[in-house]
Amino acid sequence: MGALPVFRWRLAPDGYATRRQLRALGLRPGGQPVAAQLERPRRRRGPLVAYLYRVDLAVPVRPMTPARRAALERANRARRTCPSCRRDAGYVIPTSLGTCVPCAYPSPEGPEGSTP
């Protein structure tokens, strides 16, 4: 197998798309290999690289089934649940903290706040 064709940034021919562009069209690569790559030069580092796939070989995105939707909801709920206080934080808990903000930075006044 030869080397991949390399195109300059924004100069790829029609018929090629990145994963994000395929997704916007309702498609996915579907197991096809990378067909080409884009390179965007940078000054002091190596070039930015984006991989391209052929649009004519792309297949439709699999539809969301009720089981997949339920699994996704459970996964997102787990990312919002604080492991310390077991409450739903209402946002995805940052991995840098590992807990919700009130548990990571407890208030000196207690959980009620500053009530006289």
C-alpha positions in Angstrom: 0.0 0.0 0.0 1.4 3.4 -1.0 1.5 6.6 1.0 -1.7 8.6 1.5 -2.4 11.6 -0.7 -1.7 14.8 1.2 -3.7 18.0 0.5 -3.2 21.5 1.8 -5.7 22.8 4.3 -9.0 23.7 2.7 -7.9 22.4 -0.7 -9.2 18.8 -0.6 -11.1 17.7 -3.8 -14.8 16.9 -3.7 -15.6 13.4 -2.6 -13.5 13.5 0.6 -14.7 14.4 4.1 -13.5 14.3 7.7 -15.4 12.3 10.3 -17.2 15.5 11.5 -18.2 16.4 8.0 -19.5 12.9 7.4 -21.5 13.0 10.7 -23.0 16.3 9.6 -24.2 14.5 6.4 -25.7 11.7 8.5 -22.9 9.3 7.5 -20.0 7.4 9.2 -16.8 5.9 7.7 -18.2 2.4 8.0 -14.8 0.6 8.4 -13.2 2.1 5.3 -9.5 3.0 5.7 -8.3 6.6 5.7 -8.2 7.7 2.0 -6.2 11.0 2.3 -5.0 13.6 4.8 -5.0 17.3 5.1 -2.1 19.2 6.5 -2.1 22.7 7.9 1.4 24.1 8.4 2.3 25.7 11.7 5.3 27.8 12.5 7.2 26.1 15.3 5.6 22.7 15.4 4.6 19.9 13.1 1.6 20.4 10.8 -2.0 19.9 12.0 -3.3 16.7 10.3 -6.9 15.8 9.5 -7.8 12.4 8.0 -10.2 12.2 5.1 -12.6 9.4 4.1 -14.4 8.8 0.8 -18.0 10.0 0.9 -19.1 7.5 -1.7 -18.0 4.6 0.6 -19.5 6.0 3.8 -22.6 4.4 5.2 -25.5 5.9 7.1 -25.3 6.4 10.9 -26.9 3.7 12.9 -30.3 4.8 14.2 -30.7 5.5 18.0 -32.6 2.6 19.5 -34.5 2.7 22.8 -31.8 0.5 24.4 -29.0 2.7 23.2 -30.8 5.8 24.3 -31.3 4.3 27.8 -27.6 3.3 28.0 -26.6 6.8 27.0 -28.9 8.4 29.7 -27.4 6.0 32.4 -23.9 6.9 31.3 -24.6 10.7 31.5 -26.3 10.3 34.8 -23.3 8.5 36.2 -21.1 11.4 35.0 -23.3 13.9 36.9 -23.5 11.9 40.1 -21.0 12.9 42.8 -19.2 9.9 44.3 -19.0 11.6 47.7 -22.5 12.9 48.4 -24.3 10.7 45.8 -26.3 13.7 44.5 -27.0 14.7 40.9 -24.8 17.8 40.5 -26.8 19.0 37.5 -23.6 19.2 35.4 -20.9 16.8 34.3 -18.4 16.5 37.2 -14.9 17.6 36.1 -12.4 14.8 36.3 -9.9 17.2 37.7 -12.0 17.5 40.9 -13.5 14.0 41.0 -16.4 15.3 43.1 -19.0 18.1 42.8 -17.9 21.6 43.5 -19.5 21.8 47.0 -17.7 18.6 48.0 -14.4 19.6 46.5 -14.5 23.1 48.1 -16.6 22.8 51.3 -17.8 26.0 52.8 -16.6 26.9 56.3 -20.1 27.8 57.3 -21.4 24.4 56.5 -23.9 23.1 53.9 -26.6 25.7 54.8 -24.4 28.7 53.9 -24.1 31.9 56.0 -27.4 32.1 57.9 -27.4 34.0 61.1 
